[in-house]
């Protein structure tokens, strides 16, 4: 059992340490320029159309949820009609 464990440990270390890694370009400076640019947009909308869509969807869900909660609060506060 010990030899099996040790063999598995060696194989896992070897595949992790010798795996070829892709070199990714450092794009942090590009993003820093984009987000620090003074163009009048709030930071949560500077990412473009995806950010705007995500923001509008989240705001819409929040408004709809609030209306839904208020509606059911109103319905539950009404007395039941006797039969």
N, C-alpha and C positions, 0 to 999 in steps of 0.2 A: 504494500500500500504506500509506504514511504517513497519507494523508487518511482512508482507511478506519479505520485504528487510532484516529486522533484522533476521528472521528465516533462510533465505538463507545464510546470513553472518555467523551465528553460525554453520550451517552445513558445510560450506566450511572450516571454521577455524578448526573445529573438525576433518574433514577427512584429512586435510593437517597435522595437528599437531600430530595426533595419527596414521598416516599411518606407517606401519612397513617398516623400511628401511633396505636394505641389507648392510651388512658391507663389504666394499671393502678393499682389501689388498693394502697397500701403496707400489706401485712399483716404486716410484720416484728414490730411491737409485739405483735400477737396471738400470734404464734408464740413470742416471747420469754416472754410470760406463761405460755403452756402448758408450755414446757420448763423454766421456772424454778420452777414450782409444786411445793411440797413435799407430794407425795401418796404417797410411798413407792415409786413405780415407778422402775425404772432408765430412764435417758434414752432407751435404744433401744426402749423399749416405750411411751413417752408419746404416740406418734402415733396410737394406737388399734388397731382390729382388724387393719388391714393390716400394721402393724408386728409385731403378735403372730403373725400368720400367716407372715410372712416370717421371723421369728426361729425359729419352730417348724420350718418347712420346712428352713431352713439347718442347724439343730441335728440334725434327723432325717437329712439327707443326710450330715452329718459322721459321725454314729454308724454309719450303714449302710456308709459308705465305710471306716471303721476296721475294722468287723467283716469286711467283704469282703477287705480287705488282710490281716488276720490269718489268715483262713481259707486264702487262697492261700499265705501264708507257711508255714502248717502243712502244706498239701498238698505244696508244693514241697520241704519238708524231709524228707519221708518217702522212703525208698529205693524204687526201682522193683522190682516183683516179676519174678523171672526167668520166662521162658516155658517 
